Amino acid sequence: MTVLLSKAEKSYIQASLQADPSLRGDGRGLLDFRALALETGVSPLTNGSARVRIGTGDGGTEVLAAVKLEVEDVGKDDGVDGGRLNCSVTCLPSAYPHLAPTALDELSADLSALLHTTLAHPSLLPSNLTIIPNKKSWVAHLDCVLRSDGGNALDALFVAARAALWDTKVPRTRSVEYKAHGRGAGAGAAKGDDTAAMDVEGAAAGENEDASGFDTRQILRATDFELPDYWDEGEPLGNRERWPVCVTLNVLPPLYYLDATAPEEVSTPLRLVLLFSFPATPAEPVLQGMRLLGAGETDLSLISKLISEGRKHAQELHAALEVKLRDEDLRRNEKARLRFSTR
């Protein structure tokens, strides 16, 4: 939630940040984050979900994120072989009560574009969204809701998106082919649909009473699929360790600081938003995207230094999130085991 400050209030906040030692309203150091609460599996009717909150009380930032998988035909509408990711962000009026509906829609569209451009990049595409090659694939719809903005909304948004994608389970599929038993390949199809149906019926009655028109034992050419898993079961998205994190450097020359509150954001002339993804093999984080916000000015040499600093903070944030997300996996697996054992 953006706050309105006078010039004197902005000057006071800037002077406090630039003091030696620096002084922040909540007592944090320049590179300290507020308390970050993360929980996965918060929406039972989705394939993956998460809730993230930075800060406590009314001045915190809260984001909900959920992923829903749908089947789409390759080549129809936007369907592509290998699957795809579609991202959207909705900003609630409670987060920005001062904005008119049109301005709120524009903000939602801008955040949606940033999230989609970053996460839907081909280099980050999960490896297990294909159902039938060149025919059917999964499309993952990632929807984020910004419920409150107490500062540092972009970092919170990408943490929530990453946690929801980490939590997402892709149902296992099994390819099937429709064919008539007891006849040569394509014999039933050559006689027309009605005859083919009779062939299946006759084969089931005569040659093998337990045979099915959907033969999953010897697949020559997959034409459809079935789901052995329930909709919320399956395997995690492939390459889920690669999903980016966002680090916002709030630049107040000659220094920068992390995790700005709403009053601090209003008082800071320039913000550098850095998006880093993480290769599968141990390597330096990859700069996936960058954005400059604010009316302040800077030079290229400072930007280069800030990117190097941001990379280190991204590694720290990524490591902390990995620990938390794996703990969440253990918690949910234990909960599921107890639920199953009581049946």
N, C-alpha and C positions, 0 to 999 in steps of 0.2 A: 504494500500500500504506500504510494508516494505521499510524502509529507510536504507541507509548505513551510519554508523557513525564510526568515528575513536575512538581509545581507550580513547583519551583525552576528546572527546565529551561525551562518555558514562560515564566516571568518573565524569565529571561536572554535568550531569543530576542526577547521583546517590548521589553526595554530596549535591545537591540542595534539593532532596527529603528527605535526612536524616538530613538536617539542622533544627535548632530550632529557630523560626518556619520554617516549610518546605516551599520551594519555587517551584512552578510549572510554566511552561512557560506561561500558560494562566491565572494564578492567582487563580486557584481553590484550595480548601483544599484537603487533602488526601482522604477524603471520599465523595467528591462532584462529581456528574456526569455532563458532558456537557449537553447542551440543547438537549432534545429528542423530535423529532417531529414524531407523529404517525397519520396515516390516514387509515381508513378502506373503503372497497368498491371501490378500485381504479381500479379493473378489471371487467368490466360489464359482461363478458362472462364466469365467474366462479361462483361457489356457495359461495365463500368467499375469500376475499383478503385483503391485508394490505401493506402499505409502512412505513418503519421505517428509520429514519435518526438520528444518534448521532453526534453532532457537526455541525458546519456550514462551508461554504466555501469549498475549495478543499480538506481540511484535514479531512473531515467527513467520517463516515461509513454509507453506505446505503444498505438496503436489501428490496427486494420485495418478497412477499409470496402470493401464491394463492392455493386454494383448489378446486378440481374438483371431483364430485361424479360420480361413474359408478356402474351399476348393474352387479353382477357376480353370477354365479350358485355355490351353496354350494357343495363342493366336487370335483369341476372341477378346474384345474390349482391350484391357491393358495386360492380359495374361501373357507371361513370358516363360520360356523354358528355364527351369532352375528356381522358379519362385521369385517373390519380391516382397518388399516391406513398404508399407504405407503409413505415414505418420501424421498426426494432427494434434493441435493444442487448443484447448478451450480455456479462456480466462473468465472466471466468474466475476459478476459485478461486485461481489463482496470483497474481492481482492483489489479492485480499482473503483471505488465508489465515486470518485471525482470524474471519471471518464464517461463521455456520452456513448450510447450504444454503437454508433458508427466507429468511434475511436477504439472501442473495446474490440470490435470485429477486426479492425486493422491490426491491432496488437496481436490478436490470436493468429491472424494470417501470417504475420511476420515471424512469430515464434514457430509456427508450423513449418514454414519454409526453411528456417534454420535447422530445425530438428530433422526434417525429411532429407534435406540436401546432405546432411552429415551422415545419418544412419543408413540411408538407402544407397550409399555409394557401393558400386560393384565389389570393391575390395573387402567390404564387410559382410557380404551376402552369406548367410548360413549355408552350410553344405548339405543340409537334409530337408530342403523344402520341395524336392522333386517327388512326385507320386508316380507318374508314368512318364518316362522321357518323351518329350515332344508332344505330349497329350494333356496331361493334367499336373498341376502343381499347387502348392499352398501359397496363399497370400496372407501375410501377417499384418493385421491392422493394429497399430500402436496408437492408443488414444490417451492423452495426458490432460489432466484438469488442474489448473492452477487455482487453488482454493483461497490462498492468502499470500500476500507478498510483503514480507518484512525486510526485504533486501536480499541480494544475491540469488534472484529467482532462476537465472540461467544455470548456475551450478546445481541447484536443487532439481531443476527440470531434467538435466542429463543424468543425475544420480538415480532419479526415479525411473527414467526410461531404461537405463542400464539394468536396474534391479528387476524390472518387469520382464525384460527380455531374458535375463538370466533365469528367471523363474518359469519361463515358458516351456511347456512340454509339447512335443510334436507327436501326435498319435502314430503308431506304427501301422503301415498299410501292407496289404498282400495283394499282388496282382492276380487277376483272374482272366480267363479267356472263355468265351462262349463257343462251344463246338458240339457237334452231334457225335455220340458214341457209336462205335461199330461201323463207321464209314470213313472213307478217305478224307483227307484234308480238303475242305471246301465243297464236299459233295452235297451237304445239306443246303449250303448257301446258294449253290447253282440252281436248286429247284424252287427257290423263292422262300419267303419268310414262313408261309403256312406249312410247306413241306418240311422245312428245317425244324419247325416246332414239333411236327409229327415224328420226325426222325429221333429227336431227343426223347419224346414220350415212348416210342417203340423200343428204343434202346434201354430206357429205364425199366420197362416192363419185361423185356425178354432177356437181354444179355446180362444186365447187372441191375438188380432192383435198387441197390443202394447208390448207384451212380448219379451224379448231378450234372446239369448243363454247365455249371461253373466248375471247371476242373483246375485245381490249384497245384496239381502234382507235376505236370509237364506243360510249361508255358511256352508256346511257340510265338505268340504275339499278343501282348497284354492289351485288352480292350476296356477293362474296368478294374475296380479295386474294391476291397472290403477292409474293414477296420477290426483287427483283433483286439485293440485297446478301446477302453471307454474314452470319452472326449477329453477328460482331464488327466489321462495317463499318457505314457510314451517316454520318449527320450528328450533330453534338453536340446535346445537349438545348437547347431554346430558352431564351433569357433566362438563360443560365448565369452571367452576371456578377452577377445579383441575389442568389444564395444567401447566407444570413447568415453572419456570423462571430460568435464569442462572445468577450467580454472580461470576465474576472472581476476585480473590484476587491476586494482584501483590505483591509478597513477596520480600522485600528488608530488611533483618534482621537489626535492631530489629523491623521493622514496616512493614505494608502492606498498599496499597492504591487501590482505585477503578478507573475504567474507564480510563485505560491508553491510551495515544495517541501512534501513531506509533513509534516516537523516544523513548518514555518511555518504550514501550514493548521491544524494542531492547536492552535497557540498564538494564533490569530487569532479574536476573538469574533464577527466578522461578515464575510460575503462577499456582495457585490452582483454578481449575474450579469446581464450586459446582452447582448442579442442584437440586432444591427443588420443590416438588409438594405440593398441598394443599388439605387436606381432605375436604369432604363436610361439616362435622360438625366442629365447632370451635376447633382447636387443633393445636399442633405444626407442622410446615412444615415438610414433610417427605423428607429425603435425597434420591433422585431418582438416582443420579449418581455423580461421582467424577472423575476428571482427573488432573494429574500433568504434567505441560509442562515446558520445560527448562532444562538447565544443572546444576542448583543449587541443593544443598543438604539441607535436613532438618531432624528433628527427629519427632517421633510419638507424643510426648507431644505438640509440636507446631501445628501439623496438627489438633489434637483434639481441641485446642483452636481456630484455624482458622475456623473450621467447625461451632463452636458455634457462632463466630462473623458473619460468612457468613449467618447463619440462620436469624439473626436479619436484615441484609441488604436485604435478600430475602423477608422478610415480608414487609419491607418498599417499596420495588420495586413492589411487588404484590399489595399492597394497592393503590399505585399511578396508576398502570395500570388499576385496577378495575374502578377507578373514570374516567379515560380517556376513557376507552372502553364503559362504560355506557353513557358517554356524546356523544360518536360517535353513539351509538344506537339511542339516542334521536334526534341527528342531521339528521340521515338518515331517521328515521321514519317521521319526520316533512317534509323533502324534498319529500318523497313519498306521503304524504298526500296532499301537495300542488300540486304535479303533477297530482294526481288523481282528485282533485277538479277542475282543469282547463280543464278537458276533456269534 
